[in-house]
Amino acid sequence: MIGKDDVFALILSEYKDSQKPVSLSKIKRKFKDRNLIHVLEELEKEGKIRRVENGSKITFEPLDSINIEDELKILRDEIHKMLDLLQKFVESKSFSSKDFDEAYDRIRDSLGYAPLERIRIELGLSKEEFYSKFRKYVEENYDLIAGGDEGFTRRGVTYGIVKRRR
């Protein structure tokens, strides 16, 4: 005699694989037992499966299959955890004057000039963050040259190009 658990396991695995209700003929091919109909009726009464009739075709699907809302909630929570970790990583990444100097060395031209905007983009910082962090360091160690699209503004003039002092 076949067990209810075996029949339910078959329906559940077939349903998960195909995402379609399992036909009665497929179940009969797997379990060649006369009591199969009674087992299916018991599973239906217990609320584990649901009978779907489409014309003469009879299929069964599990009722405790994957709940999409629960799965979406789990995914949403995981995404929030990942975003929090990413935010903590970004916040913990602090830039030093060494990082500024390395970016300057990569960007400067043959005469030693480098636009502040390109250094800022190379470091991946916002304008506010970049200029607040490096203002003092740049003024002490670099010559400011008028020009560029962004930079330090003094007396209405934008100083957006730098050259390292000797």
PAZAPA-4460 file (N, C-alpha, C; in steps of 0.05 Angstrom, whole numbers, plus 32768, in hexadecimal, padded with zeros to 4 digits):
% residues 166
    n_x    n_y    n_z   ca_x   ca_y   ca_z    c_x    c_y    c_z   seq   type   mol
   8011   7FE8   8000   8000   8000   8000   8012   8019   8000     1      M     A
   800A   802C   7FF0   801A   8045   7FEE   8013   8058   8005     2      I     A
   8026   8068   800C   8022   807B   8022   801A   8097   8018     3      G     A
   800C   80A5   8029   8004   80C0   8022   801C   80D2   801E     4      K     A
   8030   80CE   802F   8048   80DF   802D   8057   80DB   8012     5      D     A
   8057   80C3   8008   8064   80BD   7FEF   8056   80CB   7FD8     6      D     A
   803C   80CA   7FD8   802C   80D6   7FC3   802F   80F5   7FC5     7      V     A
   802D   80FF   7FDD   8030   811C   7FE0   804B   8126   7FD8     8      F     A
   8060   8117   7FDE   807C   811E   7FD7   807E   811F   7FB8     9      A     A
   8072   810B   7FAB   8073   810B   7F8D   8065   8124   7F82    10      L     A
   804E   8129   7F8C   803E   8141   7F82   804E   815A   7F87    11      I     A
   805A   815D   7F9E   8069   8175   7FA6   8081   8178   7F94    12      L     A
   8091   8163   7F90   80A9   8165   7F80   80A3   816B   7F63    13      S     A
   808F   815D   7F58   8087   8162   7F3C   807C   817E   7F38    14      E     A
   806D   8188   7F4C   8062   81A3   7F4A   8079   81B8   7F4B    15      Y     A
   808D   81B3   7F5D   80A3   81C6   7F5F   80B4   81C6   7F45    16      K     A
   80B7   81AF   7F39   80C7   81AE   7F20   80B9   81BC   7F09    17      D     A
   809F   81B6   7F05   8091   81C1   7EEE   8080   81D9   7EF3    18      S     A
   807A   81DF   7F0C   8068   81F5   7F14   804C   81F1   7F07    19      Q     A
   8045   81D8   7F02   802B   81D2   7EF8   801F   81BB   7F09    20      K     A
   8004   81BA   7F0A   7FF8   81A4   7F19   8000   8189   7F0D    21      P     A
   8002   8174   7F1D   800A   815A   7F15   7FF2   814A   7F0C    22      V     A
   7FF3   813E   7EF5   7FDC   812F   7EEA   7FD8   8114   7EF9    23      S     A
   7FC0   810B   7EF9   7FB9   80F2   7F06   7FC7   80DB   7EF8    24      L     A
   7FC9   80DC   7EDE   7FD6   80C7   7ECF   7FF4   80C4   7ED7    25      S     A
   8001   80DB   7EDC   801D   80DA   7EE4   8020   80CD   7EFF    26      K     A
   800D   80D4   7F11   800E   80C8   7F2C   8008   80AA   7F2A    27      I     A
   7FF6   80A2   7F19   7FEF   8086   7F16   8006   8076   7F0B    28      K     A
   8016   8083   7EF8   802D   8075   7EED   8042   806F   7F02    29      R     A
   8045   8082   7F15   8059   807F   7F2A   8050   806B   7F3F    30      K     A
   8037   806D   7F47   802C   805B   7F5C   8016   8049   7F4F    31      F     A
   801D   8031   7F4B   8009   801E   7F3F   7FFB   8010   7F56    32      K     A
   7FE8   801E   7F62   7FDA   8013   7F79   7FBD   801A   7F77    33      D     A
   7FAC   8008   7F7E   7F8F   800C   7F7C   7F85   8020   7F91    34      R     A
   7F93   8024   7FA7   7F8B   8036   7FBC   7F94   8053   7FB6    35      N     A
   7F9F   8058   7F9F   7FAA   8073   7F99   7F94   8089   7F9A    36      L     A
   7F7D   8083   7F90   7F67   8096   7F90   7F5F   809D   7FAD    37      I     A
   7F5E   8089   7FBE   7F57   808D   7FDA   7F6C   809E   7FE8    38      H     A
   7F85   8099   7FE2   7F9B   80A9   7FEE   7F99   80C6   7FE5    39      V     A
   7F94   80CA   7FCB   7F91   80E5   7FC1   7F79   80F4   7FCE    40      L     A
   7F63   80E6   7FD2   7F4C   80F2   7FDF   7F53   80F9   7FFC    41      E     A
   7F62   80E8   800A   7F6A   80EE   8026   7F7C   8107   8027    42      E     A
   7F8F   8108   8014   7FA0   8120   8013   7F90   8139   800D    43      L     A
   7F7C   8136   7FFD   7F6B   814D   7FF7   7F5B   8156   800F    44      E     A
   7F50   8142   801E   7F41   8149   8036   7F52   8156   804C    45      K     A
   7F6C   814D   804D   7F7E   8158   8061   7F88   8175   8059    46      E     A
   7F81   817D   8041   7F89   8197   8038   7FA6   8199   802E    47      G     A
   7FB1   8183   8027   7FCD   8183   801D   7FCF   8187   7FFF    48      K     A
   7FBA   817D   7FF0   7FBA   8181   7FD3   7F9F   818B   7FCB    49      I     A
   7F9E   8194   7FB2   7F84   819E   7FA7   7F80   8191   7F8B    50      R     A
   7F68   8188   7F87   7F61   817B   7F6D   7F59   8191   7F5A    51      R     A
   7F64   8190   7F42   7F5D   81A3   7F2D   7F53   8193   7F15    52      V     A
   7F3A   8198   7F0E   7F2E   818A   7EF7   7F2B   819D   7EE0    53      E     A
   7F35   8195   7EC9   7F33   81A5   7EB1   7F28   8192   7E9B    54      N     A
   7F0F   8193   7E98   7F02   8180   7E85   7F04   8164   7E90    55      G     A
   7F10   8152   7E81   7F13   8137   7E8B   7F2E   8132   7E99    56      S     A
   7F3F   8147   7E98   7F5A   8144   7EA4   7F59   814B   7EC2    57      K     A
   7F64   813A   7ED2   7F65   813F   7EEF   7F82   8142   7EF7    58      I     A
   7F88   8158   7F05   7FA3   815D   7F0F   7FA2   8164   7F2C    59      T     A
   7FB9   8163   7F39   7FBB   8169   7F55   7FD2   817C   7F5A    60      F     A
   7FCE   818F   7F6D   7FE4   81A1   7F74   7FE5   81A3   7F92    61      E     A
   7FFD   81A6   7F9D   8000   81A8   7FBA   7FF7   81C4   7FC3    62      P     A
   7FEA   81C4   7FDB   7FE1   81DD   7FE6   7FF5   81EB   7FF7    63      L     A
   8008   81DC   8001   801C   81E9   8012   8036   81EE   8002    64      D     A
   8032   81F3   7FE8   8049   81F9   7FD7   8054   8215   7FDF    65      S     A
   8068   821D   7FD1   8076   8236   7FD8   8063   824E   7FD9    66      I     A
   8063   825C   7FEF   8053   8274   7FF1   8063   828B   7FE7    67      N     A
   805B   8297   7FD2   806A   82AC   7FC4   806E   82C4   7FD6    68      I     A
   805A   82CC   7FE5   805C   82E3   7FF6   8071   82DF   800C    69      E     A
   8072   82C7   8017   8087   82C1   802B   80A3   82C2   801F    70      D     A
   80A5   82B7   8007   80BF   82B7   7FFA   80C8   82D3   7FF3    71      E     A
   80B5   82E4   7FEA   80BC   8300   7FE4   80C4   830F   7FFD    72      L     A
   80B7   8309   8014   80BF   8316   802D   80DB   830E   8035    73      K     A
   80E2   82F5   8031   80FD   82EB   8037   8111   82F9   8025    74      I     A
   810B   82FA   800B   811D   8308   7FF9   8120   8325   7FFF    75      L     A
   810B   8332   8006   810C   834F   800D   811E   8353   8026    76      R     A
   811B   8342   803A   812B   8344   8052   8149   8340   804B    77      D     A
   814E   832D   803A   816A   8328   8032   8176   8340   8023    78      E     A
   8166   834C   8012   816F   8363   8003   8175   837A   8016    79      I     A
   8163   837E   802A   8168   8393   803D   8182   838E   804D    80      H     A
   8187   8375   8054   819F   836E   8062   81B8   8375   8051    81      K     A
   81B6   836E   8037   81CD   8373   8025   81D1   8391   8022    82      M     A
   81BB   83A0   8020   81BE   83BD   801D   81CA   83CA   8036    83      L     A
   81C2   83C0   804D   81CE   83CA   8066   81EC   83C4   8068    84      D     A
   81F4   83AC   8060   8210   83A5   8060   8220   83B6   804C    85      L     A
   8214   83BB   8035   8221   83CC   8021   8224   83E8   802B    86      L     A
   820F   83F2   8038   8210   840D   8043   8226   8410   8058    87      Q     A
   8228   83FB   8069   823D   83FB   807E   8258   83FA   8071    88      K     A
   825B   83EB   805C   8275   83E9   804E   827C   8404   8042    89      F     A
   8269   8411   8035   826F   842B   8029   8275   8440   803E    90      V     A
   8267   8440   8054   826C   8453   806A   8287   844E   8077    91      E     A
   828F   8435   8079   82A8   842F   8086   82C0   8435   8074    92      S     A
   82BC   8437   805A   82D2   843D   8048   82DA   845A   804B    93      K     A
   82F1   845F   8058   82FA   847A   805C   8312   847F   8049    94      S     A
   8313   8496   803F   8328   849D   802C   833D   84AF   803B    95      F     A
   8356   84AA   8034   836B   84BA   8041   8379   84CB   802B    96      S     A
   838C   84DA   8035   839B   84EB   8022   83AB   84D9   800F    97      S     A
   83B2   84C1   8017   83C0   84AE   8006   83AF   84A7   7FEE    98      K     A
   8395   84A2   7FF3   8382   849C   7FDD   8380   84B3   7FC9    99      D     A
   8380   84CC   7FD4   837F   84E3   7FC3   8398   84E5   7FB2   100      F     A
   83AF   84E1   7FBE   83C8   84E2   7FAF   83CA   84CD   7F99   101      D     A
   83C1   84B4   7F9F   83C1   849F   7F8C   83AF   84A6   7F74   102      E     A
   8397   84B1   7F7A   8385   84B8   7F64   8391   84CF   7F54   103      A     A
   839E   84E2   7F61   83AB   84F8   7F53   83C1   84ED   7F40   104      Y     A
   83D1   84DA   7F4A   83E6   84CF   7F39   83DB   84C1   7F20   105      D     A
   83C4   84B4   7F23   83B8   84A6   7F0C   83AC   84BA   7EF8   106      R     A
   83A3   84D1   7F01   8394   84E3   7EF0   83A5   84FA   7EE5   107      I     A
   83B9   8502   7EF2   83C9   8519   7EEA   83D4   8516   7ECE   108      R     A
   83D7   852D   7EC0   83E3   852C   7EA5   8401   852E   7EA7   109      D     A
   840E   8531   7E91   842C   8531   7E91   8438   854A   7E9F   110      S     A
   8428   855F   7EA1   8431   8577   7EB0   842A   8576   7ECD   111      L     A
   841B   8563   7ED6   8414   8560   7EF2   83F9   856C   7EFA   112      G     A
   83E9   8574   7EE6   83CF   857F   7EEC   83BA   856A   7EEC   113      Y     A
   83A7   856C   7EFF   8390   8559   7F01   8377   8568   7F0A   114      A     A
   8361   8563   7EFC   8348   8570   7F04   833D   8562   7F1D   115      P     A
   8333   8572   7F30   8328   8567   7F49   8310   8555   7F43   116      L     A
   8300   855D   7F2F   82E8   854E   7F29   82EF   8531   7F22   117      E     A
   8304   852C   7F12   830C   8511   7F0A   8317   8502   7F22   118      R     A
   8325   850F   7F34   832F   8502   7F4C   8318   84F9   7F5D   119      I     A
   8304   850B   7F60   82EC   8504   7F70   82DE   84EC   7F64   120      R     A
   82DA   84EC   7F4A   82CC   84D6   7F3D   82DC   84BC   7F40   121      I     A
   82F7   84BE   7F3E   8308   84A7   7F41   8305   849A   7F5D   122      E     A
   8302   84AB   7F71   82FE   84A2   7F8C   82E1   8499   7F92   123      L     A
   82CF   84A1   7F80   82B3   8499   7F84   82A4   84A7   7F9A   124      G     A
   82AB   84C0   7F9E   829E   84D0   7FB4   828C   84E5   7FA9   125      L     A
   8278   84ED   7FB9   8267   8504   7FB1   8277   851D   7FB4   126      S     A
   826D   8533   7FA8   827A   854C   7FA9   827E   8556   7FC5   127      K     A
   8268   8555   7FD5   8269   855F   7FF0   827E   854F   8001   128      E     A
   827D   8534   7FFE   828F   8524   800E   82AC   8528   8006   129      E     A
   82B1   8529   7FEC   82CC   852D   7FE2   82D9   8547   7FEB   130      F     A
   82CA   855D   7FE6   82D6   8577   7FEC   82D7   857C   800A   131      Y     A
   82C5   8571   801A   82C8   8574   8037   82DF   8564   8043   132      S     A
   82E4   854C   8037   82F9   853B   8041   8315   8545   8039   133      K     A
   8318   854F   8021   8332   8554   8016   8339   8572   8014   134      F     A
   8327   8584   801C   832C   85A1   8019   8347   85A9   8026   135      R     A
   834A   85A3   803F   8362   85AB   804E   837B   859E   8042   136      K     A
   837A   8584   803C   8391   8576   8031   8399   8582   8016   137      Y     A
   8386   8588   8004   838C   8593   7FEA   8398   85AF   7FED   138      V     A
   838D   85BF   7FFE   8397   85DB   8001   83B4   85DB   800C   139      E     A
   83BB   85C7   801D   83D6   85C6   8029   83EB   85BA   8016   140      E     A
   83E2   85A7   8005   83F6   8598   7FF5   83F5   859C   7FD7   141      N     A
   83E1   85AA   7FCD   83DE   85AD   7FB0   83DA   85CB   7FAA   142      Y     A
   83E2   85D2   7F92   83DD   85ED   7F88   83C2   85EC   7F7A   143      D     A
   83B1   85FF   7F80   8396   8601   7F74   8398   8613   7F5B   144      L     A
   838C   8609   7F45   838D   8618   7F2C   8370   861D   7F23   145      I     A
   836B   8635   7F1A   8350   863C   7F11   8349   862C   7EF9   146      A     A
   8330   8623   7EF8   8326   8613   7EE1   8318   85FA   7EEB   147      G     A
   830F   85EB   7ED8   8300   85D2   7EDE   82E3   85D8   7EE3   148      G     A
   82D4   85C2   7EE3   82B7   85C4   7EE5   82AE   85C6   7F03   149      D     A
   82BE   85BB   7F15   82B7   85BC   7F31   82D1   85BF   7F41   150      E     A
   82CE   85C8   7F59   82E6   85CB   7F6A   82E0   85DE   7F81   151      G     A
   82F5   85EB   7F8B   82F2   85FE   7FA1   82EC   8619   7F95   152      F     A
   82D9   8627   7FA0   82D2   8642   7F96   82DB   8657   7FA9   153      T     A
   82EB   866A   7F9E   82F5   8680   7FAE   82F1   8699   7F9E   154      R     A
   82E5   86AD   7FAA   82E0   86C7   7F9E   82D3   86C4   7F82   155      R     A
   82C1   86B1   7F7F   82B3   86AD   7F66   82C2   869D   7F51   156      G     A
   82DA   8693   7F58   82EA   8684   7F44   82EB   8667   7F4E   157      V     A
   82E7   8654   7F3C   82E8   8638   7F42   8304   862D   7F3D   158      T     A
   8310   8622   7F51   832A   8616   7F4F   8326   85F8   7F4F   159      Y     A
   8327   85ED   7F37   8320   85D0   7F34   8337   85BF   7F29   160      G     A
   834F   85CB   7F27   8366   85BC   7F1D   837C   85BE   7F32   161      I     A
   838A   85A8   7F37   839F   85A8   7F4B   83B9   859E   7F40   162      V     A
   83CF   85A7   7F4D   83EA   859E   7F46   83F9   859B   7F60   163      K     A
   8406   8584   7F63   8414   857F   7F7C   842B   8592   7F80   164      R     A
   842E   859C   7F99   8444   85AE   7F9F   845D   859E   7FA2   165      R     A
   8474   85AB   7F9C   848E   859D   7F9F   849A   85A0   7FB9   166      R     A
***
